[in-house]
Amino acid sequence: MNKLNCLAIDDEPFALEIIKDYISKIPFWNLVETFDNGLSALHYLRENQVDVIFLDIQMPELTGIQLLKVLQNKPQIIFTTAYDKYALESYELNVTDYLLKPIPFERFYVATEKALAKSQTAAGAEDQMSSVITEERSQETFMFVKTENRIQKIEFADILYIEGMKDYLRIVTEAEKIMTLMSFKKLMELLPQSDFVRVHKSYVIPLKKVETIERNNIKIKDKFIPIGESYRSAFYELLQSKKLL
């Protein structure tokens, strides 16, 4: 069984410890991080994805409901709160469950089972859709991106590398550099997966353009691109699986 990655966000240290303890007892959960405020969690979620968030509501600066509303790629949410007055609003926001403190372990476990079932249902539907999309995308040789006040066509074969620039991506081709407001997640959905690989938190490259690899740096034309530590093993395994190494 694949584990679900989750966050726990609560400004009460004792409440966080309880959630951490509960999660440690359930084999299909992987707690990747905890936060004592919504702002820090928001910054983390802009660069990282999880399956589920255990989220307190009453927090200073940014409440749990405010955090949920500003998230772009929303994971499943399980509210953990001492107040029942937000229950109606939370269900209007399509949360997975609403747990009232103090939370008994058995009630917590029921919520995790709901999240698991929902995730498995979504994964099944996504696999079906992905196979259709992948088949269609494999026939394309280009993509369209929004840049400034226009939509521009980019041939995959022309791309040298793609670099993350905060909220923007810079797509460097043989002829030009194109800035577009897009996430790496969305970009990877557009690119042919067999040809492009993410080698660093800030870089995606086409394998066909790689000239040399030395000391965990990739050379494409005059550009040296680092291979990030967290991407290194997967990158070299990919080369081996394609019998390129």
Protein Blocks (a to p, Z undefined) as FASTA:
>chain_A
ZZdddddddfbfklmmmmmmmmmmpmkbccfbdcfbfklmmmmmmmpccfbdcddfbdgh
iafklmmmmpmbdcddddddfbfklmmmmmmnopabdcdddddfklmmmmmmmmmmmmmm
mmmmmmmmmmmmmmmmmmpcbdcddehjbccdddfklpmbdcdehjaccdddfkbccddd
ddfklmmmmpcfklgccfbfkbccdfklpmbdcehiacehjbccdddfklmmmmmmmmmm
nopZZ
